[in-house]
Amino acid sequence: MKLFTNEVKIALVAIAGIVVLFFGLQYLKGLTLLSGGDTYYVQFEDVSGLSASSPIYANGYRVGTVKSIDYDYTYNNKVVAAIGLASEMKLPRGTHAEIAADLLGNVKLELKFGPDRSDLLAFGDTLMGEMNRGSMGKAADMLPQIEAMLPKLDSILAHINLLLADPAIGNTLHNVDDITSSLTVTSQQLSLLSKQLNHQLPQMMAKADGVLTNTEGLTRQLGDLDFAATMNKVDATLANVQQMTAALNSKEGTLGLLMRDPSLYMNLSNTMRDADSLMIDLKAHPKRYIHFSVFGKKDK
C-alpha cells in the first residue's frame, strides 16, 4: 500500500496552501516578522484613523506593528491597542505613543521615548497614548477663530470698497501722474545741467589753477618781504607819533599852551574879537583911519 497516494498529496497541498495563505495575509498586514516580538499596550482616549496592522515608528524608523485594538468597557471606557515591537526594542519608563497622520491620510503610531534609558518598561506594560493632530489639526483649531473674524473681514472689505469708490482716489492718482511727469522733467533738466557742468568744468579748473598760481605768487612776494625792516619803520613811525603826542601834552609848544593854558586861549579869543570889532568900525567909518586931501588940507 502506497503511503502518499494522490488523495494524501492533494490534502497536503491544500494544507500548505492554507498555511501560505494565512502567513501571506499576515505578511500583507505587517504582522509576520515584527508582530512576533514583544507586546506592549497603549491606552487612548480616541484612536480615530488607527487600525490593526498600522505601522509603528521610532525616530522615523519602523519598529513594529499594531496587533489589535480593543475597547475596554471596564476601565473608564478607554481604547487599548496591543502593539508588537521588535525584540531588540527597549522602552524607557515615561515613553508614550502618538497617533500621527500625513497629508495623504496614512495613519501611523510614533513612539516618544522617556528621558531615563536605564529605567525600562517590562513586557506587557501599558503606555499612555495621545493624538498628534499635526498641522491639519492646528488648522482645524483655527477654524473657529477664522469664523469669528469673517464679519470683521466683511466690514473691512466694505470700507475698502467705499474708499476705492471715492473720486478723491482717482484725483490723487492723477496728481501722482503729474508729480511723476514733473519729476521726469526735473531729472532731465538736472541731467542737462550736469552735462553743462561737465563741459565747463575744464575751464573752471583752469581758472582755479590761475587763481592758485596768483595766490602762490602773492604768497611768494609776501615771503620775499623784509618783515624786520618793515617792522623797524613801523616802530619809528610809532615813536614819532608818541613824540608828537608828548609835545601836545606838554606846555612848552604853542599847541601845548593852547591845549593846556586857558589864559592864552582867552587872550587869543579877545584879540580876535577886537580885530573883528576894528574891521567892523573900519568899514563903517573909513575916514577915521584914512585921510585924503587934494590940496593938502587936513579934514577935521
C-alpha positions in Angstrom: 0.0 0.0 0.0 1.5 3.3 -1.0 1.8 5.9 1.8 1.5 9.1 -0.4 -1.5 8.4 -2.5 -3.0 11.1 -4.8 -5.6 11.9 -2.1 -2.8 12.4 0.5 -0.8 14.6 -1.8 -3.9 16.7 -2.6 -4.6 17.1 1.1 -1.0 18.1 1.9 -1.0 20.6 -0.9 -4.3 22.1 0.4 -2.9 22.4 3.9 0.3 24.0 2.7 -1.8 26.4 0.6 -3.9 27.4 3.6 -0.7 27.9 5.7 0.9 30.0 3.0 -2.3 32.0 2.6 -2.5 32.7 6.3 1.1 33.8 6.6 0.7 35.8 3.4 -2.2 37.7 4.8 -0.3 38.3 8.0 2.7 39.5 5.9 0.5 41.9 3.9 -0.9 43.2 7.2 2.7 43.7 8.5 2.3 41.1 11.3 4.8 38.5 10.1 8.2 39.4 11.4 7.6 42.3 13.7 4.5 41.1 15.4 6.3 38.1 16.8 8.3 40.4 19.1 7.5 41.9 22.5 4.0 43.1 23.2 3.0 46.3 24.9 -0.3 48.1 25.4 -1.2 51.7 24.7 -4.2 53.4 26.2 -6.0 56.0 24.1 -9.0 58.4 24.6 -9.5 58.4 20.8 -8.0 56.1 18.1 -9.5 57.8 15.1 -7.7 56.5 12.0 -5.7 53.9 13.8 -6.3 50.3 12.9 -4.7 46.8 13.3 -1.6 46.5 11.2 -0.8 50.2 11.4 3.0 50.7 11.4 4.8 51.9 14.5 7.9 54.2 14.1 10.6 55.3 16.4 12.7 58.3 15.3 11.4 57.7 11.7 12.3 54.0 11.6 9.7 51.3 11.6 10.0 49.1 14.7 6.7 47.3 15.0 3.0 46.9 14.1 -0.3 47.4 15.8 -1.6 43.9 16.6 -5.1 44.7 17.7 -7.4 47.4 19.1 -9.9 46.7 21.8 -12.4 48.8 23.7 -12.1 48.5 27.4 -15.6 48.6 28.8 -14.4 48.2 32.4 -11.7 50.9 32.7 -13.2 54.3 32.1 -14.2 53.5 28.6 -10.7 53.7 27.2 -9.4 52.2 24.0 -6.4 49.8 24.3 -4.2 48.9 21.4 -1.8 46.0 21.6 1.4 46.7 19.8 4.1 44.3 18.8 7.7 45.6 18.7 11.0 44.1 17.6 12.6 42.1 20.4 15.6 44.4 20.3 13.4 47.5 21.1 13.5 48.5 24.8 11.2 51.2 26.1 12.3 53.6 28.9 9.8 54.5 31.5 7.8 57.6 30.6 7.6 56.6 26.9 4.3 57.5 25.2 2.8 56.9 21.8 1.2 59.4 19.4 -1.2 58.8 16.5 0.0 60.8 13.5 -1.3 61.2 10.0 0.4 62.6 6.9 -1.2 64.7 4.2 -2.2 61.6 2.2 -4.2 60.3 5.2 -1.8 57.4 6.2 -2.0 56.8 9.9 0.9 55.6 12.0 1.9 55.3 15.6 5.0 57.2 16.8 6.9 56.3 19.9 8.2 59.2 22.1 10.9 57.9 24.4 11.2 58.8 28.1 14.3 60.6 29.4 15.8 57.8 31.5 17.1 55.0 29.4 18.3 53.0 32.4 14.7 52.6 33.8 13.0 50.3 31.3 9.4 49.1 31.0 8.5 45.5 31.3 6.9 43.5 28.5 3.1 43.9 28.7 3.2 47.3 30.4 0.7 49.9 29.3 1.8 53.2 27.7 -0.2 56.4 27.5 -1.3 57.4 24.0 -2.5 60.6 22.5 -3.4 62.2 19.2 -0.8 64.2 17.4 -3.0 66.3 15.2 -0.1 67.9 13.3 -0.6 70.9 11.0 -4.0 69.8 9.9 -5.2 69.6 13.5 -3.8 73.1 14.2 -5.6 74.4 11.1 -8.8 72.8 12.4 -8.4 74.5 15.7 -8.0 77.8 13.9 -11.3 77.5 12.1 -13.4 78.9 15.0 -11.2 81.9 15.2 -11.3 82.4 11.4 -15.1 82.1 11.5 -15.2 84.8 14.2 -13.0 87.0 12.1 -15.2 86.7 9.0 -17.7 89.5 10.0 -14.8 91.9 10.7 -13.2 91.0 7.3 -16.6 91.7 5.6 -16.7 95.1 7.3 -13.1 95.9 6.4 -13.8 94.9 2.7 -16.9 97.1 2.7 -14.9 100.1 4.0 -12.2 99.4 1.4 -14.8 99.3 -1.4 -16.2 102.7 -0.2 -12.7 104.1 -0.1 -11.9 102.9 -3.6 -15.2 104.4 -4.8 -14.2 107.8 -3.6 -13.4 110.1 -6.6 -10.6 111.7 -4.5 -8.6 108.5 -5.0 -8.7 109.0 -8.8 -7.7 112.6 -8.4 -4.9 111.6 -6.2 -3.7 109.1 -8.8 -3.8 111.8 -11.5 -1.9 114.1 -9.2 0.7 111.3 -8.8 1.0 111.1 -12.6 1.5 114.8 -12.7 4.1 114.7 -10.0 5.8 111.8 -11.8 5.9 113.9 -15.0 7.3 116.8 -13.2 10.0 114.7 -11.6 10.8 113.3 -15.0 11.2 116.8 -16.4 13.3 117.8 -13.4 15.5 114.8 -13.8 16.1 115.7 -17.5 17.0 119.3 -16.5 19.4 118.0 -13.9 20.9 115.7 -16.4 21.3 118.7 -18.9 22.8 120.8 -16.1 25.2 118.0 -15.2 26.3 117.8 -18.8 26.9 121.6 -19.0 28.9 121.5 -15.7 31.0 118.6 -17.1 31.6 120.7 -20.3 32.5 123.8 -18.3 34.5 122.0 -15.6 37.8 122.1 -17.5 37.6 125.9 -18.0 36.6 126.3 -14.3 39.5 124.2 -13.3 41.9 126.2 -15.5 40.6 129.4 -13.8 41.0 127.8 -10.5 44.6 126.9 -11.4 45.2 130.5 -12.4 43.9 131.7 -9.1 46.0 129.3 -7.3 49.0 130.4 -9.3 48.3 134.1 -8.4 47.9 133.1 -4.8 51.2 131.3 -4.9 52.8 134.4 -6.4 51.3 136.6 -3.8 52.5 134.2 -1.1 55.9 134.2 -2.6 56.0 138.0 -2.6 54.9 138.1 0.9 57.6 135.7 1.8 60.2 137.9 0.0 59.3 140.9 2.0 61.7 142.1 4.7 59.4 142.0 7.7 62.2 143.1 10.0 62.8 146.4 8.1 59.1 147.0 7.8 58.6 146.5 11.5 61.5 148.9 12.2 59.8 151.6 10.1 56.5 151.0 11.8 58.3 151.3 15.2 60.0 154.5 14.1 56.6 155.9 12.9 55.0 155.0 16.3 57.9 156.7 18.1 57.3 159.9 16.1 53.6 159.8 16.9 54.5 159.3 20.6 56.8 162.3 20.5 54.1 164.5 18.8 51.6 163.4 21.4 54.1 164.2 24.2 54.7 167.6 22.7 50.9 168.3 22.5 50.5 167.2 26.1 53.4 169.5 27.4 53.2 173.3 28.0 56.3 174.2 26.0 54.9 174.5 22.5 52.2 176.7 21.1 49.8 173.8 20.6 50.6 172.5 24.1 49.9 176.0 25.5 46.7 176.3 23.6 45.6 172.9 24.9 46.9 173.4 28.5 46.9 177.3 29.2 43.3 178.7 29.2 44.6 182.3 29.6 46.4 182.1 26.3 43.2 180.9 24.7 41.3 183.7 26.3 43.8 186.3 25.1 43.7 185.0 21.6 39.9 185.0 21.7 39.9 188.6 22.9 42.4 189.6 20.2 40.3 188.0 17.5 37.2 189.7 18.9 39.0 193.2 19.0 40.2 192.6 15.5 36.7 191.8 14.4 35.4 195.0 16.0 38.1 197.0 14.4 37.3 195.7 11.0 33.6 196.5 11.5 34.4 200.0 12.6 36.8 200.4 9.7 34.1 199.5 7.3 31.6 201.8 8.9 34.0 204.9 9.4 36.9 204.6 7.0 37.7 208.4 7.2 38.7 208.0 10.7 41.6 205.9 9.7 42.5 207.1 6.1 42.9 210.8 5.2 42.9 212.0 1.6 43.4 215.7 0.7 43.9 217.0 -2.8 45.1 220.4 -1.6 46.9 219.3 1.4 44.2 220.4 3.8 43.6 218.3 6.8 40.0 217.3 7.3 38.8 217.9 10.8 
